[in-house]
Amino acid sequence: MTRPTLALAATKESTDLDTDGVYLIPACERAGFDVNVPIWSDPEVDWAGFDLVVVRATWDYFKKSAEFLAWVDRVSKVTKFHNPPEVIAWNIDKRYLDEVAAAGFPVVDTTLSEIDTLGVRCLVYYRGVLDHTFHKEPLLHRDAEETALFLREEITAAEPTLLEQHLGDAVCDWLTNRFGGILYARVDLVEQAGEPVIMEIELIEPSFFLNVDPPSADRFAAVLQRLV
């Protein structure tokens, strides 16, 4: 029996998927996939040859967003692709937070200073269901190079408060109704005046930080199984 082929799209610098790859790639192989980590911008890749393409570590997309969106559109026409193109196009424009706020959700005040002292609580969802949560410690000293694709952060496992989970669940329900379903979402929350508010909703290439909950990789792989 032929194993389905899975592409976890990345950048040239991130084919290890950072902290996620060591867990996610073996989990997907255990789930029955032949796994590849192709570079999204490589013109030699035959994307139609994959049964499923999942955007995972395309962390340089913001440098060439028009090219990235053209790639998303092109590849999604020849194979199964997630998150869906309309989700990515919506999320790539940070004005999406205006729509989120207009829908009645609390969105962070851009003048907030608590981010640097309290950090960020991140809720990871697969198919609209909360899978795990982690806490990003405050970044008080940003000494990474300006050209870096991402900053090293202090990440720890966490449990969401009832208010945090209620907000995260409500946002994912809204997204599901808005787009008819999403494969993954990361809802990043911060505290403002003692209440959780949305800092960002990551639907393109969020790190899952599977190292804080390694079995999560198998749970995600099981979700992928149902897509092929």
N, C-alpha and C positions, 0 to 999 in steps of 0.2 A: 504494500500500500504506500502510495506516494505521500510524503510529509508536506504539508503546506509550507510555503516560503513566507517569511516575515522580514520586512525591512524596518529597522529602527533608525530613522533618518537622523543624521548628526552633522556637525561641522568637521573639518579636517583635524582641528585641534581637540575634538571631544569625542572621538570614536570609542573611548572607554566609558562614555556616558557618566563620567565623574563618579560619584559614590554609588550610583544606581546600577552601573553595568555589571559589576561583579555578582549582583544578586539577580538582576532582571534577565540577563542573557541565559544563564543556566536554567532559570525557572521556565522561560519560554521553550527551551529545548526539552525540558521534562514534560512540558505540555504538548509536545509533539511537533513543534515547529523546527524547520531549518532556518536559523537566524543569521541575518546579515546586518551590518551597521554601515550602510553606504553614506557617502557624503552628498548632501542634498544638492549642492551646486555642481557636482561632477557631471559633465555632459555625456560621459561614456556609460553611465548607469542605465540599464534597461529596466525601467520601473514597471513596465507591463509584465515583466517576468516574475513579479512578486504577487502572491495572493493577497497580501495585506501590507500596507505601508502606514506606519505610525510615527508621527513627528515626536522626537524625543529630545535631541540635544542640538537643535539648529540655532545655536546661541549667537551667531553672527548675522541673523536675518535682518536686524534693525539697521545694519550698515547698507543694505541693498534690498529694501522692503519691496520695491516694485518687481525686482527679479524674483524674490521669494514668493510673492503672491502669484506671479505668472507660473512658477514651478508648481505651486499648490494646485492651481487650476488645471495645468497640463496633466499632472500625475493622477489627480482625482478622476480624470476622464478615462483612464485606462486600467484602474485597479481600485480595490477598496482602500479608502484613505480616511485617517482620523488624526485629530479632530477634523470634522467636516470643513470644507472650504469656507462656507458662510460663517462658521464659528471663528475661524482664524482671521478672516477679513474684518470681522467686527472687533475682535480683541486686539488686533494690531494697532488700531487707532485708539489712543488712550482717552479719547473723548467718550469712550463707552461708559466711563464712570458717570457722565452726565445722565445717560439713560438709566443707569442703575439708581442714581439718586432720584430721578423723576418717577421711578417705580415705587418710591417710598422707602428705600433702604438707606441706612445711615452710612455716609461716605466720609472719609477722613477729611478734616480741615487741612488745607495745604500749609497752614501756618503752625501746625501741631509741632510741639517739641518733645512729647512723650516717647516718640519712636526711639530716640537716642538714649533713653533711660530705661524703658520697660521692654523694648524688643518687640517682636512680632510673633503672633500665634498663627500657625499655618494648618489648615484643615484640608486633607487630601481626599477627594471623592473619585470613586470609580462607578460609572453609570449612575451618578446621582446619589450614591450611598456612601456615607462617611466610612473611610477605611482606617486612617490613622491620622494622628496630629503630632506636630512637633513645634518646638519653640526656637526661634532665632534670637540669639542674644544681641544686645545693642551693638551697633558698629560705631564705636566712639573714635576709633583711629583707623581711617581709611588710607592705608599706606600701599595699596596695590597700585600698579601702573595704570595710567589712564586708558591704555590700550587693552587692558584685560577684558575678557568676555564675561567674567564673573568674579566675585570676591569670595575668598574663603571666609566661612562664617562658623560660629560656634552653634551647633545644632544639638538639641536634646529632645528626647521623647517627652510628650506631654499629654495630658487629658484635657479636653475642652470643658469649660464651664457650661452649665445649662444654657446660659444666654449666648455663648459663643456657638454652641452646636445648633441652637434654634435659628440663629442668624445664618450660619453656613447652610443648613438644610433648606431654609426658605430661599436663599439665593440660588441653590442648585435646582430646586423645584421651578423657580422662575426661569432659569436658563433652559431647563428641559422643555418647558412650555414654549419658550421663545424660539428654540431651534429644533424641537422635535427629538431631542436626545443628544447627549454629549458623552464621549468616552471617558474623559478625565477632566478634572478641574481641581485647582488649588485656590482656596479662598484664604487670603492673607488678612488677618485682623490685627488691629491695634486698639489700645484703650484710650478713650477720650472722655474726660469727666466721669470716670468710673464705669463706662459702658463700652462694649465692643463696637467698633466701627470698621467698615471695609477700607482697607488700604489698596488692595489690588485683587483682581480675579484673573488667575493665570490659566489660559486655555490653549496656549501654543506649545511651550516647551518647558513647563515647570519641572524642576527637580522634585522627585518624590522623597528623597532622603531615606531610601529603603534601609539604610544601616540602622535606623532607630527602630525598625520593625521588619526584620528580614522576611518573615512569612508573607508579608504584603506582596512580595514579588510573585509568589505563586498565586495569590488571589487575583492579581492583575493579569497574569498569564491565563488564568481560567476565564477571565472576562474576554480576553482576546480570542480564545478558543471558540467562543460562541459567535464570533464575527466571520468565521470562514466556513 
